[in-house]
């Protein structure tokens, strides 16, 4: 998803998300050209549903200049299966990307152009301190210069973190 409007209510985080989302078309085009891999990118909006009136009042309070409130009758025309909802916010510039194709294009570009070694496998532990930080998978240990944590909702399953990380899927 490329949906900064439903990812965070924090103004600074939302601005970073919007800037990132707005850079995606050029970046995806560049990746497609470099790898020949078609990456589906949609920028036709994301609907944030309000199932009941309480949720509707909350969402109306979160609406930004980039969002449009959809009353139940308008929402029903847009998507008949949502007829029972109290309304929704349409975040018209948000969208989605085919993450499987995106990751494959990134993988190919890294291997071809940046002379990196990709190690695939589940990280079970990190050793963040010392002369040589390390990443430990189920089958090997790799000494590295830097560790970038990008494990998403599963990050706290990795042993060796200096402290638990707050993750909101």
C-alpha positions as CSV (number, residue, x, y, z in Angstrom):
1,X,0.0,0.0,0.0
2,X,1.0,3.5,-0.7
3,X,-1.3,5.0,1.8
4,X,0.2,7.6,4.1
5,X,-3.2,9.0,5.1
6,X,-4.3,5.7,6.8
7,X,-0.8,4.8,8.0
8,X,-0.3,7.5,10.6
9,X,-2.1,10.5,12.2
10,X,1.3,12.0,13.0
11,X,1.7,15.1,10.8
12,X,5.5,14.7,10.3
13,X,5.2,11.0,9.4
14,X,2.3,11.7,7.1
15,X,4.4,14.4,5.2
16,X,7.3,11.9,4.8
17,X,4.8,9.3,3.6
18,X,3.3,11.6,1.1
19,X,6.7,12.6,-0.3
20,X,7.7,9.0,-0.6
21,X,4.4,8.0,-2.3
22,X,4.8,10.9,-4.7
23,X,8.3,9.8,-5.7
24,X,7.1,6.2,-6.5
25,X,6.0,6.7,-10.1
26,X,9.4,8.0,-11.2
27,X,11.2,5.4,-9.2
28,X,9.1,2.5,-10.5
29,X,9.5,3.7,-14.0
30,X,13.3,3.8,-13.5
31,X,13.3,0.3,-12.1
32,X,11.1,-1.1,-14.9
33,X,13.5,0.4,-17.5
34,X,16.6,-0.9,-15.8
35,X,15.2,-4.5,-15.2
36,X,12.5,-5.0,-17.8
37,X,10.2,-6.1,-15.0
38,X,6.6,-4.7,-15.2
39,X,5.6,-3.3,-11.8
40,X,1.9,-2.5,-11.3
41,X,1.4,0.9,-9.6
42,X,-2.0,2.2,-8.9
43,X,-2.7,5.8,-7.8
44,X,-6.5,5.6,-8.0
45,X,-7.2,6.2,-4.3
46,X,-7.7,4.3,-1.1
47,X,-11.0,4.2,0.7
48,X,-10.9,4.2,4.5
49,X,-14.2,2.8,5.7
50,X,-16.3,4.0,8.6
51,X,-18.4,0.9,9.5
52,X,-20.5,2.9,12.0
53,X,-21.4,6.5,12.9
54,X,-18.8,6.7,15.7
55,X,-16.1,5.7,13.3
56,X,-17.5,8.2,10.7
57,X,-17.2,11.1,13.2
58,X,-13.6,10.0,14.0
59,X,-12.7,9.8,10.3
60,X,-14.3,13.1,9.5
61,X,-12.0,14.7,12.1
62,X,-8.9,13.2,10.4
63,X,-9.8,14.3,6.9
64,X,-7.0,16.3,5.2
65,X,-7.1,18.5,2.1
66,X,-6.1,15.4,0.0
67,X,-9.2,13.5,1.3
68,X,-12.8,13.5,0.4
69,X,-15.7,12.4,2.6
70,X,-18.0,9.9,0.9
71,X,-21.5,9.8,2.4
72,X,-23.2,6.4,2.5
73,X,-25.2,7.0,-0.8
74,X,-22.0,8.0,-2.7
75,X,-20.1,5.1,-1.2
76,X,-22.8,2.7,-2.3
77,X,-22.6,3.9,-5.9
78,X,-18.8,3.6,-5.8
79,X,-18.9,0.1,-4.1
80,X,-22.3,-1.5,-3.6
81,X,-20.9,-4.1,-1.2
82,X,-20.2,-1.3,1.3
83,X,-23.8,-0.1,1.4
84,X,-24.1,-0.7,5.1
85,X,-21.2,1.5,6.0
86,X,-21.7,5.0,7.6
87,X,-19.4,6.5,5.0
88,X,-15.7,6.6,4.1
89,X,-12.8,8.9,3.4
90,X,-11.4,8.7,-0.1
91,X,-7.7,9.4,-0.1
92,X,-7.5,10.2,-3.8
93,X,-3.7,10.2,-4.3
94,X,-3.0,7.0,-2.3
95,X,-2.7,3.7,-4.0
96,X,-0.8,0.4,-4.1
97,X,2.2,-1.2,-5.7
98,X,2.8,-4.9,-6.7
99,X,5.3,-5.6,-3.9
100,X,6.4,-9.0,-5.3
101,X,7.4,-7.5,-8.7
102,X,8.9,-4.5,-6.9
103,X,11.1,-6.7,-4.7
104,X,12.2,-8.8,-7.7
105,X,13.1,-5.7,-9.7
106,X,15.1,-4.3,-6.7
107,X,16.8,-7.7,-6.2
108,X,17.9,-7.9,-9.9
109,X,19.1,-4.3,-10.0
110,X,21.1,-4.7,-6.8
111,X,22.8,-7.8,-8.2
112,X,23.5,-6.3,-11.6
113,X,24.5,-2.8,-10.8
114,X,25.6,-2.5,-7.3
115,X,27.8,-5.6,-6.8
116,X,26.2,-6.6,-3.6
117,X,25.8,-10.1,-2.1
118,X,22.2,-10.8,-1.1
119,X,21.8,-13.4,1.7
120,X,18.4,-14.8,1.9
121,X,17.1,-16.5,5.0
122,X,15.4,-15.8,8.3
123,X,17.4,-13.7,10.6
124,X,17.2,-15.1,14.1
125,X,19.7,-12.9,15.9
126,X,21.8,-9.8,15.5
127,X,25.0,-8.9,17.3
128,X,24.9,-5.1,17.0
129,X,28.0,-4.2,19.1
130,X,31.7,-4.8,18.9
131,X,34.2,-4.4,16.2
132,X,32.2,-6.4,13.7
133,X,28.4,-6.3,14.0
134,X,26.8,-9.6,12.8
135,X,23.6,-11.0,11.4
136,X,22.8,-14.6,12.3
137,X,20.5,-16.7,10.2
138,X,19.4,-20.3,10.8
139,X,22.4,-21.5,8.8
140,X,25.2,-18.9,8.9
141,X,26.7,-15.9,10.6
142,X,27.6,-12.8,8.5
143,X,29.8,-10.0,9.8
144,X,28.7,-6.6,8.4
145,X,29.4,-2.9,8.5
146,X,25.8,-1.9,9.2
147,X,22.6,-3.5,10.1
148,X,19.3,-2.2,8.8
149,X,16.3,-3.6,10.5
150,X,13.5,-4.1,8.0
151,X,11.6,-7.1,9.4
152,X,8.3,-5.4,9.8
153,X,5.8,-6.9,12.2
154,X,8.2,-9.7,13.0
155,X,11.2,-7.6,14.1
156,X,10.7,-8.4,17.8
157,X,11.2,-12.1,17.0
158,X,14.9,-11.4,16.3
159,X,17.1,-11.9,19.3
160,X,19.8,-9.4,20.2
161,X,17.9,-6.1,19.7
162,X,19.1,-3.5,22.2
163,X,15.4,-2.9,23.1
164,X,12.0,-4.0,21.9
165,X,10.8,-2.0,18.9
166,X,7.3,-0.6,18.8
167,X,5.8,-1.9,15.5
168,X,2.3,-1.1,14.3
169,X,1.3,-3.3,11.4
